[in-house]
Amino acid sequence: MHFYKLVETIKQRREMLKVTQETLSELSGVGLRTLKQFESGKGNPTLLTVQKLAHVLGLEITFKLKTSSEPL
């Protein structure tokens, strides 16, 4: 999943659950400023940050590693 799709998925899930950015920040332990930057497509969150947000929102993150010769 590309970064912007990841951002959009988390933002849409938060909105669907009617969770404010402030509440998600508190529940996940991710700073409000970091969350706002993430949702606006700015910043460079760590995998741990994304994992914390996804966990609170009931999302599961999976990764696929591939060689550089494999197509996107």
N, C-alpha and C positions, 0 to 999 in steps of 0.2 A: 504494500500500500504506500502510495506516495505521501509525503509529508502533508500536503494540503488536504488530501482525502482524510487523513488521520485527524487533522484539526477539525474538519467539518463534521466528522462522525462524532467526536467527543462533544462538540458544541451542540449539535442536533440532539444528542442523547440528553444532555443537561437541560436543554429547553423543553424536550418532550416530558421529562420528569418534573418540570417546573421548579428546578433548583436554580437559585441565583448564583452568580459568580462568587459572591461573598460566602454563601453557605458551602459551596463546593470547596472553596479555599479552606474554610475551617475544618470540614470533614476529612479532607485529604492531606492537610498539612502543607499544601502548596501555597506559597505566598500569593496574595491577590494580584499584585503587580505582575508576577510571573504568569499567572493564569490569564490575565487580560492580554499580555503580550502573546501568549500561545494562541489564544482564540483569534487574535487579529492577524496571525500568520507571521508574527515577528518573533524574535528571540530564537533560542536554540535549546529547547528543553532536553534534559537528560532522559534516558530510558526509565530511570526510577521515577521521575516526575510524571511521565506519561502513564506509567504503571499505577501510580497512586491515584491519578484522576480516573483512569479506567476502572479500577477496583471499586471506588465509591459509586460509580455510575453503573456497575454491574456488567461491565464489558470485559472481554477476554482478549489479550494481545497474544498473537502468535507471530513468529518470525520464520522466514525461509532464507537460508543461506544458499548462495549459488556461486559458481565460478564466474570469473569475469568474461568467459567466452559464451555463457548462456545469454540468450536474449532477454530483455525486460519483459 
